[in-house]
Every structure is written in C-alpha cells, then in structure tokens.
Amino acid sequence: MSEEEAYEFVKGTLEEEGIVPFHDDELETVKSIENCINCGLCINHCPVVASVGLDRFSGPRSIAVQLTRSPPEYWATADTIYLCTGCGTCREVCPKNVDIPEIVNIVRARIFKTRRDLVPKGLFGVHETLTDYRTAFEPWDDVEEKEASRDMRIERLGLKFVPDRIKDEADVLFYPGCQAEERAQEVREAGKMILEHFGINYTLLEEFNCCGLPARLMGDDETARSLAADLRRKVKALGVSQVVTTCAGCTSSLNDIARRDEWGVPVYHMVEYLVHEVGLDGVRSALKARSDGVLKVTVHDPCHLIRHTSRQTMQDALALLDAVPGVEIVPSGVSDSCCGGGGLVAYHAKDVASAVTQENVGGITHTEAERVVTPCPLCTAQIEASLFRDGSSIEVDDLSVFIAQRLVME
Amino acid sequence: MTKTDYDVIVIGGGSTGTAVARDCAMRGLSTLLLERDDIASATVGTCAGMISSGLKYMEEPDIVDMCSAEVVHFNHIARHIIAKDPILTPMLEMSDLSTGGNFAEEYSKRAAERDVPPVLFLTPEDSLEIEPMLNPEIIASMYFEEFFIDPFRLCLLQALDAQRHGADVKTYTEVTDILLEKGAVRGVKVFDRTTGETSEFISSTIVNATGPWAHKIAALAEAPLELRLNKGAHVILDRRVVNVGIVTKAVDGRMIYLFPHENTVLLGTTALDTWEDPDTLTASHDEIEYLIKSMEWVVPSIRDARIIRTMEGVRPLIATWKVPEDDVTRGYEIVDHKTDGVAGLFSFTGGKLVMCRHMAEAVTDLVCEKLGIESECRTDKEPLPGNEDDVDVLALAEEYGISQHTVERMRARRGTETRDILALTRDHPSWKSTICTCEPVIEAEVRYSLRNEFPQTINDLRRRLRVGTGPCQGTFCTYKVAAILAEEKELDSSVANLELLNYLAERWKGKRPSMRGQQLAQEEVVQGLYACVANLDRVVVNYEPGPWEEDA
C-alpha cells in the first residue's frame, strides 16, 4: 500500500472509531480542560443549569470532567452539548481558567462531522442558509421590499438615511453582521450614520459574508473556516487598517479569526471605536437629548463582549450612555446574565432559551427602567421578544441605534 | 449447609483464575474459586487492558499465533467491553526502524484474521495530521491496530459466568494451607477475611492461578516453584490527550507506549526485576521519569499532561535467568506438581492477559483428563454476560430520560445488562442521580452491583463501575458511594467512615508517587472535603495507615 493509500485507510479507521483528530489550533483549549478540579463553581453560575436544572443540562463541570474526555464517545454528548448557550460564565468564574465554551465548539464540530444525524434538527435551516447564501439569514427575495422595510424602521426610530458607501482606499471596514444586514437593518443604518457623522473614511463590503460564528457554533467547522477565509481575503483586498462592527457576536468572532488567521488588522465593536478611537469628548459634544425629561435606561451586557472579548467593552458602553444627555442608568442586577440567544440554542430548544431569558425579564421588569439598551442586535431581539411575551411595555434598543438617534444633526 | 467438596478448587481471582473457574464450571465440574482479596484486585488490575496480538514477542511465532487467535475469540465473546486503538510508531531516526522490519512482517501475516490492516507506513505530514502532539521532526511512522479490553470487567464477567454455571466464588477468602494426603492434595484451609473464621474445602484437584504469589501457594504444599517476578508501572492521564496510541523506544531501547484506554491515557510500562511485596508496591520516581523522558522525544508536551495517578503490578514471568526481561518468553507453563510428589496441584507461571482463556482451556483439559471427564471447551464460543445482543443507547436514553453519554458509558461496561439496570429506575426514579460525575455512574448501577456482583468495599465497586477513576479521583463520589454501601450492607457509621477512609487511602497509594501540577490543586479539594468538611481525620479512630502512607 502506498503512503497515500495508507493515509486514506487510516482516516477511514479513525472515522469508524469516531475520532476526528484535534487541530493544532485546538490543542490549547484541550489543554485547558485538563485543569478542571471538579470544584463545581461553574455549576452554580451557569444560567442554563439555573434555568432548567441539572437533569436537563448537566452543566459545564460535566463537560469538563465527563463529556469531553474521550473523543470516540463525543457522539453521545449531542443531547447535552448543544444546550450550552456559550455565554462563557463558567470560564469567567473558573479558578483554573478552563475553556468550556471553546471545547463545546470542538466537540460539536466532531459530532457534526461523524454523526450529523444527532445534530439538533432545528439547526439545519440555518446551516442551509449559511451554505447557500453565506449569511446566517436568508436574503430578501425582493430588494425593494428589503428597502421598504429598512425605510420603515428608519422612520419609526427617527434615523436618517445614509447611502451605502463601498469604496477603495477606506481606512475602516464597517461590518454590520448578518442580523443587521438582513433583519435588524436599523442597526446597520445607525452604524453608517455614526461613522459618517464623525467623518470616518469607511467602507462596507461589496459582497457581505458571515464571519462564520453560527457555523462554528453548530459544529460545521468546514463552513466556518471557509467563511472566515473569504472574509480574510476581502479584508486584505480592501487594505483597510481597522474593522468596526455593531454586533457583539461578530466582535468576538472576528477577533478570534483575525488572531488565528493573522489578519494583522484590529477589530473593534462600535462602542470601543467611539470611546477609544473617536474619543469620548468628541462623542459627548455630538449628542443631544431626544426629548425633555430623563429617560431611565438599564443595560444588558452581551456575553460575546464581556466574556468573549473584554469586560472593558461594557465600561465603554456605560461611558457612552453616560455621555448622552437626559439618560439615567438604572442597574438591573442581571445585566451580565445570558439572554438565552447564544449558542444557537434558541433554534432547537426554545424552551431552554426562553427559560434562560426569564432571568433577564425578571430583573429588568423589577427596575424602574423604561428602556433596555444593549450593544448587540441579537440580544436586542431576544430580550425584546421575551419582554413582549411577558406583557412588559419596556422597549429594547440596540446601543448603536440609541446613539445614532441622539446625534446632533446639522 | 455450606458445600465443602468440589471437583476442583481454583486459587486466584485474576484473569487466569476466573477464566479457569469459568471453563471448569462450563464443563460441568463442581468448581470453587477462592480469592483472598477481590476479583482483579492485583496484577490484571494494573495492566493496560491490551489484548495484544503479540507485538512484543514476534520472535516467538507460536505465541503470536495463539495471541492473534485469542483476540478473535475475545472479540466474539466480549466485544461490549472491547475497543480498538489505532496506533502510531513515530520514528525520529532510521535506527528507530530497526525493530520495525520483523515486527511489520510478522504482524501483517496475521492481521486479516483479526480484521485489521497490515502494518502501514505514513509520511511525517500525515502522521502529524493524525496526531498533532507528535514531534514535528519525525521522519515517518508505522501504523497498526490493537484491541483493548476492560480488564476488571473481563475478570468479573468470567467469575459471574462461572457462578451462572454453578461455580462457587468466594472473595476475601485466603488460602492459608494446602491439605495433603499420600502424596496428593486433599483440599485447602482458608481464612475468611470478612468474618475472621477459618474453614476447609475439600478437593483432589487444585489449580494455582495466583500470578506473582504462585510460588508461595505452591510452598504451602511443599512443592517447589520458581518465578521471575518483574514489576511494571503505568502513569495514568486524566483524559484522551492523544487521538491515537503511540509506541516508541525508551531510553534503554525497550518499547514503551501511550495508549488511550477507556476515557484516560496510559503511559507504560517499566520492567524491573523485583523482590518486593506485590501488595504494597508503588511506582517509583525513577519509573515515572523513565516513562516521561522516553515518551518526551516523540510527544514533547507529555510532561505537561495531567497525571492523575500511577499503578504498579508484578509480572509472574517464567523463571529464565541471566537474560534481559525482554528475552524471557511471554508464553506460559502449567506445572503439574505430581513430579514433586504433590498430585492434583497445577500451577501457572508466565502468561499474559490475552492468553487467559487459552491458559484456562489447557489446564481444564488436564483437570478433566485427571478426573476422567470428557467435555469440550466452549469458552471461546459462548458470550460473556452482556455480550448477547446489541444495545440501542439512543432509544434507552430516550426511554428513561437519562443522558445519552451516561447510557453509552454504562453500555461500555455492561452491554445488555444496561437494560436491567435502567429498569430499576422505574420503581426508583431517584436512582437516576449521578454518583460519580467523571465517568459517570448513576445510583441504579451502584445498587445493581451491590446486589449482584458481590463487592465488599468501595474499592470493589471502583473495579466494577469505574467510580472514582476520573480526573477528580473520587473527590465527590466517595462519600455518596459510601452512603449507598452502608445502606445496602447495613453498616454502622463508624464502619462506613472507616470504609471511606480506606478507599481514600487506596487512591492515595496510586496518586502519591506522581503528585504534581494540576493534581496538587485537585488533592487540595479532596483534603478540604474529607478532612476539613467531613473531619474524617478526626472521627475515624481505628484506622491503620497503609505502608504507603506517610507518618502523621
């Protein structure tokens, strides 16, 4: 047997045994799991365990000491591992820095590859969309309808229409993310308004594609890597020196792939960009109150910012809100609790996602806040829906929209 | 009335003894199996579980033939407790190939019958794709496949199957003397370690399958027997850090390995002539360093891996002297002590895990011949308990509302018995609760084992269920298991506490030699839980520390 044939044969055996070799860039995560001392601190902080109990989701500890120890058995973890929302709370409270959210992705990737029949059925819709259209949401059939929807949102929220800018030799790439591209178009419009307002030399992608995060979360490593490669190629071709996004998930995902694939370009969330690149003083002088009186606002911290990027991002968000005249920030006590929208859980286990959001709903409705603001269109949608179901009249705004609404217009 | 007369008495509850008891019972002999501790509590419990195709004994073609045939038999009778490991032998220089030539040829000759490929050769690039932990400097690697069995379950299943065929199995029953009459054995005198009572069992045929103690048992009958005792250490990692098994040359040119086993990885083994007491042996610093240093060349990050414990066992090699251990035959011998003036006593020397069924068949043939019984061996044909049928893990998980992984782990231990254990939760829904978080093990399986598999201690439950064998080494399951044991066996709290402490001490025996890195943090949790919270170090009064424990 030639060496090539031998390799093919061995790959066949590994597949039969359910072994998908770890990649080089996964070894660090695998190594971190070895540090678990089974102390159980994570179980007491896991929002999924708190909401649905250990019988339904055995929790981050079990992921470390039980479910991830033997690759040939990864297939059998499908009923548990897909219930993790990937919020990262476990990793944050862990005294040994065990990287549970990452190992969850690594295990899902193996299930997806070897036992696709065990991947929750609810994920195949988004999988199809990702492979067919390279974005997480199916594009609109009719561009005019899409524009009409955009215009309606702009009007309702009091935003100004700014034509798309796609140009060479821009300094900044504005990357709104799938949610803002196809669904929450107001966030994309708000992002453009803000960048325009501060005179940033930015561009959008001529042909948008997903950063790959949803593919990664469902375990489709191949699509995730191919989307990431596409994006890298586009960023390199544009020659921009910075990337700015309004989406929390994209912020952490783009940071991860930019580091892994050596983009050599920093990625910022809009709040970071405004505070650190534009400067808080400049932002403050550009903002005005929207109406008389004080608006009581509570915030929600997206997991992908505070736990997957940096807690500093929410300090920036609070500083921005503080710079807006006529806004009073009311703490909810649950601002850093997962909204339930993570890990694609809402796609296949709505009961679990809703149970997790309940924690937020309770905390938010107990405040005197009239508005929830969060720097993530996905959290916005998740919390908005939950508050609505709960009969609450509290509205939810994406932070970029909230800022754009209060820009001083000439 | 207790039965005292048997056709045959088998001494030793390891892989060989249980296999002999099974074979004898299946052939209709009234059989008694005596074990002074628990089933699989010594040599076999410290092995890697490899049912080897004979890769280390390619110079002995007959033995390789036998091993290969035995692998086929095991895959027929016990496939539910067997897994296949793909194995790489990475080479850093051409001289690493020197042992490869003959091996590749001999291995490949017999590969087809085991349904595995012949030895294959892989490029360095492909090898690194399969195993990124390898040293990128490798020049090539050899690939082959071997099968691994759960040695504890194998022995227990053989013992249970012997029982099903009418044998009596007595653990914690130590043979203190062999009764002789007119140049022949008449029976044995035993000491019951649980009750402290002595008694006698009568038989004209005794099979001495006591491994490294065989010479001591023979001596009870004043029969001479020589063994070359050779100890070996394994280092156990917390999880499968490698995708495949790795075999490499050690510092002294011997071959050592890194084998995924169950949900751990075993690094082994050493081979040192020994005159120490097999009961109190622990791995030495030198052995641990020898293994790590040797593996480090091909898996550079191995030193940073998390070691959870070590284990040390003694090989009862056939007494061949003035040659290196590697040159001693891996075959076995049956010594008929008739020539020593002790008729009816048969002793084993040598042997390997993979040969245990073959050894049993051979000695049972002799026993039958002696007793004038004509009966055919069926141990290679009839499945061991649990291997009768396939198990639908997904359907059972759904039916009982238990996680798939929990059911799959149970299946890997239990096969078809999984159904009986899960059925217990119909009447006792609370028995679905997790006792051991690492393996995992649910309460129903602990209760089932206590009621059907004659464990006496928490350590016996560990052999049957793998409780306490994970990364945390019994941090959270020990007190839960102790509580169930106390309830099932109606132990009072002082006995239960002593039992708990004895088990923690037993774990300590294997943990202490390699204690380093992350396991130190883990040990802090254990100490905090059992000493600071449970006050065990204060409340247990009649505890005697083991020889491996340091003075307080």
Interface residues (C-beta under 8 A of the other chain):
Chain A: M1 E3 A6 Y7 F9 V10 K11 T13 L14 E17 I19 P21 F22 H23 D24 L27 V30 K31 I33 E34 N35 C36 I37 N38 C39 G40 D55 S58 R61 S62 V65 Q66 L67 T68 R69 S70 P71 P72 E73 A76 T77 A78 D79 T80 K96 L118
Chain B: A83 K84 P86 P117 P118 L120 F121 L122 T123 D126 E129 I130 E131 P132 M133 Y143 E145 D238 R239 R240 V241 N243 V244 P260 E262 N263 T264 S301 D304 A305 R306 V393 L394 A397 G401 S403 Q404 H405 V407 E408 R409 K432 T434 T437 C438 E439 P440 G470 P471 C472 T475 F476 Q518 A521 Q522 E524 V525
